[in-house]
Amino acid sequence: MTNILLRKENNIAYITINREEALNCFNYDTLHQLQQVVDAISIDPEVKVIIFTGAGDRSFSAGADLKERKTLKESEVRRNVKAIRDVFNSIANLPQPTIAAVNGYAFGGGFELMIACDFSIAAEGVKMGLTETSWAIIPGAGGTQRLPRLVGEMRAKELIFTARKFTAEEGVQLGVVLKVVQIENLLNSCEQLANEIMKNGPVAIKQAKYAITQGMNTDLQTGLAIESKAYELTIPTEDRMEALLAFSEKRKPVFLGK
C-alpha cells in the first residue's frame, strides 16, 4: 500500500493518508486501501487507540479528489461516494477510541473523516468545513448526519448551506475540535490523550464507547438498556477484579484486557 500508511507502536496505530502532493484527497484507490487497513485494525488485539492524520503539514485531507471526479462516469461517482461513506462508517464504529490529528486543511470528506473520529485535535489556524454545496453537491460521507449531532441542527444547516470555511479555534467553540495546539506539538498531544485513555481497562473503554455511540442514536430508555448490557460485559472480567485488588493493595492496576 502506498496511499495509506500504517504504523503501530506502544499499542497505538497511526494511520496516515499519504497523498501529500494531492492535499491527501481521497481517490478510489485510497478509499479501498483505507478500508482494508481499518478492517484489519478493528480486530487487532494489540491496538488500543488509533490516530488518523495526513502526510505533510498542509492538509489533513481536502476531501474528494476532484481531478479524478472529472474523469468518472456517473456510476463510478456513485461507487466512490458509497466507498467513502462505508469506510467512514467503519471508522466511526471502530471498537477502539480514535483521534484525528488535524495537521492542515480538513475540507469536505476530510472534515467528515475528522468528525467520524471520537476526538479531533487540530493545529493552530487550520481551516476546515463542509464545502460540498459550493461544488453543487452535498456532504455524502456522514456530514449531514454527524455534524448536527455535534453542533445542533441550526448551526449545521448554516455551515453546510453556506459552505463556510472556519478555523480550528472556531471549531473548538462549535464542539467539533477538542483542542488546538501548535503544529509541532500536535502528535504529542494526541499521544498524551491516547496514553490517558490506555491507563484504564481496555474492555471498559470499548464498552463505554459502544454504549455512548449506540445510545446517541436512540431514545433515553433504549440507551439506558444499551448501557446496562454493556456494563454486564465488564462484570466477569479479570480486569475488574484486578482494579479492586489494586485498590486494596494501594497500587496501580495492571489491566490485561480480559
Disulfide bonds with the S-S distance in Angstrom:
none
